[in-house]
Structure formats: structure tokens, C-alpha cells
Amino acid sequence: PLYLLERILLASTRENDLVLDPFCGSATTGVACKLLNRKFIGVENNPEYIALAKERLIHAHEQKF
């Protein structure tokens, strides 16, 4: 869940840090990074998840923890 990743990122990173998610799926980590002002690199090989991740990242500012 997004709120869990928020807690993990707040505890382990600072603003503008770079976060790598090698199995990003629907990019929940990426959304949390955008909301917390972290940089994000995600790796995914499933085209369906890539499309979902793109949409979620485009609309990340609309999501809440």
C-alpha cells in the first residue's frame, strides 16, 4: 500500500534522493517518491504493468497516502 511505502521512504531516504525499484509493477514506489520529492527509477518487463505505471505516475499528484 502507498502509505506503507511512504513510511519506508521517509525513514530511509531524504528529499531528492534516488530510489531504484527493480521490480516496479504498477509503480507504487514511484508514486510515493513523486509525492515525497524523491527521484525514481523503475524497471518492469510486463507491458501491461508498464502502461499502468505510466498512468499512475502521470496522475501521482492526485493520489493520497
N, C-alpha and C positions, 0 to 999 in steps of 0.2 A: 504493500500500500504506500501511497505517496507520503503520508505523514511519517511512516517509519523511515523512509529514505531521507526525509528532511532531518530527522533526529540524527541519523548516522552521518550525514554530510556536515551538519552543524558541529558535531563532536570531533570530526576528523579532518576537516578542511577549513580554509579561510577564503574570504572573497577573492575572486579572480584566480583561484587555484584551478588546475586542470584535472578533470576526473575521467578515467578510462573505464568504460563498461564493455568488455569483450563479448558479451552475450546480451545485447541490449533489448531484444524482444520489442515490446511496444514503447520503449524509451521512458519508462517511469523515472529512472535515474536522471535522464536528460531533462525531463520536465522539472524535477526538483532542482537540478543545477541552474536552470534558467531562472527559476523563481528565487533562488538564493544567490544569484550573481556569481556562479561558478562557470568555468568553461567545460565543455563536454565533448568527448569523442566516443561514439558508439559503433560497435561492429555487429553486424547481423547479416546472415546469408539467405534468410527466407523473405522473398519478395512481398508476401502479404504483411509480414511484420514491419518491413521497411516502409511500406505505404502507410500503415497505421502510425508508426513512429513519426513520420514526416508531418502528418496531420496533427498529432498531439503536440509536437514541438512548435508548429506554426501557431497553435492556439494555447500555448502554455500559460500565457498571462491570464487566461480566463479560468484556469483551474485553481482550486484551493486545496490547502493541506487538510 
